[in-house]
Amino acid sequence: MIRTQIFTQHQAHNHERNRGHKRWTSVRSGFRALAIASAISAASLAEASDTLLIQNATLYTAAPEETAAQTNMDIRVEGGVITQVGEDLPTEGVAQVIDAAGRAVTPGVFGGIGRIGLEEIGLEKTTGDYAQRLEQMRPEFDVTLAFNPEAMSLGVHLKNGLTFSVLAPASARGGSLVAGLGAATALDGRLPTGPRVMFVDLGGDANDLSGGSRAAQFMLLRQAFVEAKAPNLVMVHDERLLSPSGRQVLVDFIKNQGVFVFDVDRAIDIQRTIDFARSEGVRAVIRGGAEAWRVAAQLASAEIPVILDPLENLPYSFDSLGATLENAARLHQAGVQIAISLRSPQVQDAGKTRQAAGNAVAHGLPWNVGLAAITRTPAEIFGVADQFGRISVGRKADLVMWSGDPLDVSSLPDLVLSNGREQPLESRHSALRDRHYERVRQGLAR
């Protein structure tokens, strides 16, 4: 009887424990379901908040097959990636809708070849890291290692619609006509990821770096190539131009078909550069090219692009006596691929590339080619066409919406997306202006 009572009590205790366990299991399952639902809801909200739709834009994709603007176009960006381009796209699940109201949307603009992120203030030597003065040819000098992603100039140029540029070393007194390595970089704080490019300075302004004669420039280049490509030909006591690391960098660069950018202006010097590139089997790009139009047919035949400054119309030296505002138009007509960069590498001049493109259009260059010369073409030349220069589905959004004609200096960005992220349209410059504007307006500034 006692055993039966104890057993019955034990059964009752187990029964209650099982009921409690079932209740807890049910509650726990409810919590789990609620957590899953909350997670799905949060993910949906996050996805929606990361979705942007630009409506009614006049779209310039800069694709080579699209030479005219597309009107009344919508662009959908999800997670920083362009997922749809077309008319009347749905707004469901979109957190932010921007009505372009017919305004132009283009790829982000090229800031040219220069020193953005390599120099803060031109008059302060400690902030300039773009040149070496080791009294030796050092092709391994990689200026991208000095790039400062927090330089103040990056935000200033980004808010003005520039999303990428090319970091370039300079040939300075005490340096070499082979300036070293540079690369394309974004202006949104990312580090340079583009393939390295070798910069070489030729012509009259490089005479001091080559013993006083441009004839010695190609002599020195050929010697450097021999040292790199055929080191066994160099005897023990021969005078060498390159360090061991320099020889290795140069031979690897040649083998990997790296791009050599030759800064040269005079027509005959450009022709000799074409001959040198052909004989050595290297990929060449002409930078400057004030007289490039005179050898346009040869450049087109050799498939050598030219990066020029369309604002040049007067000789700045005896190497550019043939400078003309029609240089870009004549080269394009001859079938030469062109890109635009100001001759000046100064940080403050980078923002003039749109003005330069507009100037080229005013002197005969087709409008769409002018836009491509500051978007798609430089991205292709410098190996970053997968990141910059076009607007198309599947790419990270790198685009600008303009208040007017993108090639008109009076137009300003109303929206900038870089690497799929919306960029602020304020900078230290605009903050300083706004800080004192009201006092100036009221006549209280002193």
N, C-alpha and C positions, 0 to 999 in steps of 0.2 A: 504493500500500500504506500509505504514511504517512498520506495523506488519509483512507483508510478507517479506519485505527486512531484517528486524531483524531476523526473523525465518530462512531465507535462509542463513544469515551470521552465525547464531548459528549452523545450520546444517553443513555448510562448516568447521567451527572450530572443531566440533565433528568428522567430517570425517577425517580431518588432524591428530587430536589427535589419532584416532583409527589406522590410517595408521602408525603413529609414534610408537604406542604401539605394533603393529604387527611387525614392523621392529625391535624394542627392544626385543620383545619376541623371534623373530627369532635369533637375535644376542646372546641373553642370552641362548637360547637352544643350539646354536653352541658352546658357552663357556662351557656349561654343558657337552656336548658330548665330547669336547676336554679334559675337566678335567677328565671325566671318562676314556677316551682312555689313557690319560697320567698316570692315576692311575693304570690302567691295565698294561700298559707298564712298569711302575716303579715296580709294584709287580712282573712282569715277570722277570725283570732285577735282582731284589733283590733275587728272587727264584733261578735264574740261578747263581748269584754270590755266593749263599750259597750251591752250588752243587759241589761235588768233586767226581772224578772217579779215582780209583787206578786200573791200568791195569797190566796184566801179572805177578801177584803175586804168590809166593808159599805160600799158605794159610794154616795156622794151626788154626782152629777154637777153639780148646780145648774142643769141645763137646765130651762127653764120647763115643758116637757111631762112632766117626771119629778118628781112631787111626793113620792114615797116612796123609801126606801132600797132598793137592790138588794143582796141578800145572796149570799154565796159567789161573788163576782166576782173575776176575774183582770184585771190590767192589764199589758200588755206595752209596754215602752219601748225603742225602738231608735234609737241616734244622737240621743237626747234627745227624740224624737217618739213620741207614743202611737200605736202601730200596730194594737193589738188590745185590745178590751174584751169580755169574755165569761166563760163558765164553762169550767173544765177546759182551759185553754189549754196547748199542748205546751211542754215545757221544753227541747227540743232547741235547741242553739246559744245557750243563755242562760248568761251568766257569773255572774249573781247572782240568786238566788231568795229572796224575802222572804215568809215566811208571816205574813200579817196576823192570822190566827187570829180573824177576826171583827171586828177593830178598824175604826173608821170611817176612810174616806179621803174627803177633800173637796178642792175647789180651794183654792189659797193664799188667805189671809185679807187683807182690806183693812185697812191701818193708819190709815185716816181721812185727813182734811184737816189738814195741820199742817206741822211744821218738821223732819222727819227729814232729815238731810243738810244742813240750813240753819243749824243751831245745835248746838253741842257742849254748852256749859254755860250755863244760863240766866242765872247771875249774872255771867258774863264777857261784857261788851259786844262785845269783838272777835270773838267766835265767833258772833254773831247777825247774819245777813244777810237777814232776812225783811222789812224795811220800809225805805222811803226817807223822808227828812225834808227835802225840797227846797222846802217851802212852795208847792208847785204840783201841779196835777193832771197826773200822768204815766202815762197808760195803757200806755205803751211800757215801763214798768219790768217787766222779765222776771226774776222771782226764780229761775228755773231756772238762770240763768247763775252763780249762787252755790252751786249744789248740789255737795257734796263726796262723791264716790262711795266715799271711804275713811273717812268719818265712823264713829267707833266704834259709834254707835247702830244702824247698819244691820245689823251682824252680830248684835247683841243681839236685835233684833226679828225678824230672819230665822229664828233658831233657835227662836223662839217661834211660828212658823207664819205670820208676816206676810210676804207676798211683794211687795206693792205698796202705794203710798200716793199722795197728791196733795200736791205742793208748793204752798203758798199764801202769797202776800204778805199783809202785815198793814197795816191803816190805823192808823198811829201819829200821835201829836201832832207836828205839823210836816209831816205828809204830806197825804193826800187821801182822800176817801171812795171814790174809784176807786183801789183798792189797787194794781192792776197785774195782771200775767199770771203764771199758774202752770201746772202740768201734772202728769199722772200719771207716776210713775216706778217702776221695779223697785227692790227693796232688795238686789239681789245684786251691786251695783257697776257696773251699766250706767248710762249717762247717760239722762236723760229723753228719750223719743221720742214721747210722746203729744201730741195736738193741744193748743195753748195754750187756756187758760180765763181769762176776765176776772173778777176778784173786785171786788165793790162792797159797801161797808158802809153800811147804812141803819138808821134807828131812833134811839132816844134816845142810845145810846152813840156815835153819829156826829155829834151836835149840835155838838161842838167843831170838827168838820171842815167845818161848813156854816154858819158864822156864828151858831150858837146855836139853830137851829130846824130841825126835820125838814121843814118846808114848803120850806125852801131846798134841800133835797137833790134833790128832783125838778126844781126850777128849774135847778140846776147841771147835772144830768144832761142835761136837754133842751138847754141851751146847748152842752154838749160835743158832743151828737149833731148839732146844727145846724152847729157849726164843722167837724165832720168830713164831714157829708153834703152840706152846702150852703155851702161857704166863701165864695161870692160874696155871700152875705147879710151877711157880716161886713165892716163898713166899716174903713177904714185906721186910724182913731183909736179904734175900739171896743176895750174891754178883752177880752183873749182868755184863755181858760182853758188852752188846749192849745198845745204847741210844734208846729212843723211836722212833726217826726217823730211826735209824739203823734197829730196829726190823721190822718196817713197810716196809722198802726197801727190806730187806731179804725175808720176807714172800711173798711179791708181786713178787719178782724175782723167788722164788721157784714155786709159783702158776702158773706163766706165762711160766714155763719151760725154763727159761733163761739158757745160757751156762756158766758152771763153767770151767775155765781153771786152771788145777792143775800143778804147776811147780814142777816136781818130776823126779828123775833119777833112783834110785836103784830099781831093779826088785821087791823085796818084798814090797817096799813102793808103787810101781805102783799097785801091786796086792791088797794091802789094800785100795788104792784109788778106785779101781774097786769095791771092796766090799762095801765101804762107799757110792759110787754113787748108787749102786744097792739098798742098804738098805734105802737110803733117797729118792730114785726116782728122782735123778737129772741128767741132761744132762752133761756129763763130756767130757773134752778134755785134753789130756796129752801134756804138753809143756816140751821140753827138752828130756826126755825119752832116756837117754844114754844107758840104759839097757833094753829098751822096747822090743827089739827082743827076749829077754828071756821069755817074757810072751805074745808073739805075738798071740798065740791061744786064750788066755783069752781076750785080747783086741778085737780081731776079733769077738768073741762070744758076747761080750758086746756092740759091734758096737761103740767103743770109738776111735776117730781119734787121731793121734799123730802128733804134730808139732815139727820137729826135725832139728838139725844142722848137715848136712852130712859131714862137715869138721872135726868133732870130731873123732879122732881115738886113742887118748891117754887119760888116766884118768886125770881129773883136780881136782878130789877129790876122797875120798873112796866110794862115791855114784856112781861113774862112772867107776869102775874098768873094766867093761865089754864093754866099748866103742869100737865101730868098724866102719870102713868106709862102711861096708855092712849093717848097721842098716836099712837104707831106703829100700834096695832091699829085705831084709829078711822080713820086716814088710809087704811090698806089696805082696810078695809071699804068705804070710799067710792070706791075705785078709783084712789087716788093711788099712784104708784110711789115707794117709799121706799128710802133707803140709810141706813146708820148710821155716824156719826162722833162722837167725843167733842167737846163744845163747846171744851174746852181744846185749844189747838194745841201744847201742850208735848210735847217729845219723849218724855218718860217716860210720858205718858198714852196713847200710841198703842196699847199692848198691851191696852187695856181694851175694845176693840171687841167681842170675843167675849162679855165679861161684859155689855156693853150689849145685845147681841142676845139673850142669854139672859134678861135682865131684860124685854125687850119681849115675848118668848115667854111669860114668866110672867104677863104682864098682857094676854094675849089675842091676840097675833100668832101665826099658824100657824108651826110650827117650820121648815118648808121656806122660808117667806118670810123668817124671821129669818136663816137661813143665806144666802139669796140677797142679803139686805141688806148682807152683809159679804163677798160674793164677786162674783156675776154683775152685780147691779144697779149698784154703783159703777163697775165696768168698762165697762158700757154707757153710763152717764151721761157718763163722761170720755173716751170714744172709744178705749178700749184693750181692747174685748171680744174682739179677735182674739188677745190675749196672756194675758189673765187672766180668772178668774171661772168657768171651766167645765172639765170633764174630758170630752174626746171624741177620737175617732180623728182623726189628722191634725194635731193641735195639739201644740206644744211642751208637755212635761209641766210643769205648774205645780200641784203638789198637796202635801197633807200627810196623813200617817197619824197618828191621834191615839190616845192611851192610853185615852181614854174618850169621853164625849159632847163633841163639838167646842164646844158652847155652855156647857159647864161649866168654870168657872175652874180647877178642880182637874185638868183634863186637860192633858196636855203632848204635844208632837210626838215621835213615835218615828222619823219620816222626813220630810224636807222636800226636795222637788225644785223648783227654780226655773230657768226657761229650759232645762229638760231635764237639769239637772245636780244631783246629790245635794249638799246643803249640809251643812256641819259643824254639829253640835249643841253645839259649844263656842263660847264667846266670852270676851272679856276678863273679863267678870263671873264666869263660871263658873270660869275659870282662877284668879282671885283667891280665890274660895270654896274651891276644891280645894287651893290652896296652904296655906291655914291651917286647913282642916277638921280634920285629924288632931290638931293641937295643941289645938284647941278641944275635940274629943272627949275628949282625955286630960286636959283641965283645965290645960294648960300655957300657954295664951294669956295674955298680960298686956296 
